[in-house]
Amino acid sequence: MSFANTALAGMHAATLITTLVAAGSTLVAAETPTIPCSVTQPIKAKPADDPNADPFGYGPWYINGDRTIWAGWDATRLREGWNKVLWIRPQGTELRVSGRRLDAVAPPLTARIPCCYPTGFQATGLIFPSSGCWEIKATAGSSELTFVVEVKHVLAFEPDMD
């Protein structure tokens, strides 16, 4: 086989691999859960102002029954990978966040919660290892919030249209 034919064969192999990878991504993106995801509906509400933060404005928020824990900002538009989520929790309490996928086996979400926010405001990073139906639980002191969201799959080259 000549150098030109070998190079051409390599290009065809690379094209085939690229096509298979692209087809695999399409299949993953088109994958639908076998269990319907009963998502929690966010509430349009305005939390109390925090003297150490800009006004939060009206929702959408996920809010517990006694209105002591609120999850907002991007909590209603979660994507596979890293997401910034704003929380309001009782002042002086430690926020803990966990999550599990409901429609498939997956590692739990990873919550990055920085230290030492002195008031009720708390910014976090939530990292979802996969798209799908997720239950998120947050606790702070004796307060608890649980909600269910559909975490979207976004391809690296797909623009965010939200």
FENWO-V440839 format. One record per residue. N is the residue number from 1. RES is the residue in three letters. PSI is psi as a letter, one per 20 degrees, with the letter a starting at -180 (none if undefined). OMEGA is omega as a letter, one per 30 degrees, with the letter a starting at -180 (* if undefined). D_FIRST is the distance of its C-alpha to the first C-alpha in Angstrom with 2 decimals. Layout:
n & res & psi & omega & d_first
N & RES & PSI & OMEGA & D_FIRST
N & RES & PSI & OMEGA & D_FIRST
//
This chain:
n & res & psi & omega & d_first
1 & MET & p & a & 0.00
2 & SER & r & l & 3.79
3 & PHE & g & a & 6.73
4 & ALA & g & l & 8.22
5 & ASN & h & l & 6.14
6 & THR & g & l & 6.40
7 & ALA & g & l & 9.93
8 & LEU & g & l & 10.66
9 & ALA & g & l & 10.00
10 & GLY & h & l & 12.20
11 & MET & h & l & 14.71
12 & HIS & g & l & 15.03
13 & ALA & g & l & 15.65
14 & ALA & h & l & 18.15
15 & THR & g & l & 19.77
16 & LEU & g & l & 20.17
17 & ILE & g & l & 21.70
18 & THR & g & l & 23.90
19 & THR & g & l & 25.00
20 & LEU & g & l & 25.87
21 & VAL & g & l & 27.77
22 & ALA & g & l & 29.59
23 & ALA & g & l & 30.41
24 & GLY & g & l & 31.68
25 & SER & h & l & 33.88
26 & THR & g & l & 35.22
27 & LEU & g & l & 36.14
28 & VAL & g & a & 37.87
29 & ALA & h & a & 39.69
30 & ALA & i & a & 40.81
31 & GLU & p & l & 41.99
32 & THR & q & l & 45.71
33 & PRO & q & l & 48.05
34 & THR & h & l & 49.47
35 & ILE & p & l & 52.86
36 & PRO & q & a & 54.56
37 & CYS & o & l & 55.20
38 & SER & n & a & 58.92
39 & VAL & q & l & 58.75
40 & THR & p & l & 61.88
41 & GLN & p & l & 63.22
42 & PRO & r & a & 63.83
43 & ILE & p & l & 67.31
44 & LYS & o & a & 68.29
45 & ALA & r & l & 70.81
46 & LYS & o & l & 71.73
47 & PRO & r & l & 72.15
48 & ALA & q & l & 74.94
49 & ASP & q & l & 74.30
50 & ASP & p & a & 73.22
51 & PRO & i & a & 74.96
52 & ASN & j & a & 71.84
53 & ALA & q & l & 69.37
54 & ASP & q & l & 69.14
55 & PRO & q & a & 70.53
56 & PHE & h & l & 68.13
57 & GLY & a & a & 69.06
58 & TYR & p & a & 68.90
59 & GLY & a & g & 66.10
60 & PRO & q & a & 64.03
61 & TRP & q & l & 64.69
62 & TYR & p & a & 64.52
63 & ILE & p & l & 68.02
64 & ASN & r & a & 69.71
65 & GLY & h & a & 73.07
66 & ASP & j & l & 75.33
67 & ARG & k & l & 73.27
68 & THR & i & l & 72.67
69 & ILE & p & l & 68.84
70 & TRP & p & l & 66.87
71 & ALA & p & a & 63.08
72 & GLY & b & a & 61.96
73 & TRP & d & l & 59.99
74 & ASP & j & a & 56.43
75 & ALA & h & l & 57.52
76 & THR & i & a & 57.39
77 & ARG & l & a & 53.82
78 & LEU & q & a & 51.90
79 & ARG & q & l & 48.11
80 & GLU & p & a & 45.58
81 & GLY & b & a & 45.46
82 & TRP & p & l & 48.22
83 & ASN & p & l & 51.43
84 & LYS & p & a & 54.60
85 & VAL & p & l & 57.70
86 & LEU & p & l & 61.31
87 & TRP & q & l & 63.97
88 & ILE & p & a & 67.73
89 & ARG & r & l & 69.41
90 & PRO & p & a & 72.87
91 & GLN & p & l & 73.56
92 & GLY & j & l & 73.30
93 & THR & q & l & 71.17
94 & GLU & p & l & 67.68
95 & LEU & p & l & 65.09
96 & ARG & p & a & 62.72
97 & VAL & p & l & 59.94
98 & SER & r & l & 57.78
99 & GLY & q & l & 55.66
100 & ARG & q & l & 53.92
101 & ARG & p & a & 51.64
102 & LEU & h & a & 53.50
103 & ASP & j & l & 50.86
104 & ALA & r & l & 48.15
105 & VAL & p & l & 47.68
106 & ALA & q & l & 46.88
107 & PRO & q & l & 47.90
108 & PRO & r & l & 51.16
109 & LEU & q & l & 51.37
110 & THR & p & l & 51.83
111 & ALA & p & l & 54.89
112 & ARG & o & a & 55.20
113 & ILE & o & a & 58.94
114 & PRO & q & a & 60.14
115 & CYS & q & l & 63.43
116 & CYS & k & l & 66.79
117 & TYR & o & a & 67.34
118 & PRO & i & a & 71.18
119 & THR & a & a & 71.98
120 & GLY & i & a & 70.75
121 & PHE & p & l & 67.63
122 & GLN & p & l & 64.34
123 & ALA & q & l & 60.79
124 & THR & r & l & 57.94
125 & GLY & p & l & 54.21
126 & LEU & p & a & 53.04
127 & ILE & o & l & 49.44
128 & PHE & p & a & 48.22
129 & PRO & i & l & 45.11
130 & SER & r & l & 44.45
131 & SER & r & l & 45.81
132 & GLY & a & a & 48.33
133 & CYS & o & a & 52.02
134 & TRP & p & l & 53.65
135 & GLU & p & a & 57.18
136 & ILE & p & l & 58.38
137 & LYS & p & l & 61.49
138 & ALA & p & l & 63.35
139 & THR & q & l & 66.45
140 & ALA & o & a & 68.78
141 & GLY & c & l & 72.00
142 & SER & j & a & 73.38
143 & SER & q & l & 71.62
144 & GLU & q & l & 68.56
145 & LEU & p & l & 66.29
146 & THR & p & l & 63.73
147 & PHE & q & a & 61.61
148 & VAL & p & a & 58.53
149 & VAL & q & l & 55.79
150 & GLU & o & l & 52.52
151 & VAL & p & a & 49.93
152 & LYS & q & l & 47.33
153 & HIS & p & l & 43.56
154 & VAL & p & l & 42.28
155 & LEU & q & a & 38.62
156 & ALA & h & a & 37.87
157 & PHE & j & a & 37.25
158 & GLU & p & l & 40.16
159 & PRO & q & l & 43.31
160 & ASP & o & a & 46.58
161 & MET & j & l & 48.71
162 & ASP & none & * & 51.91
//
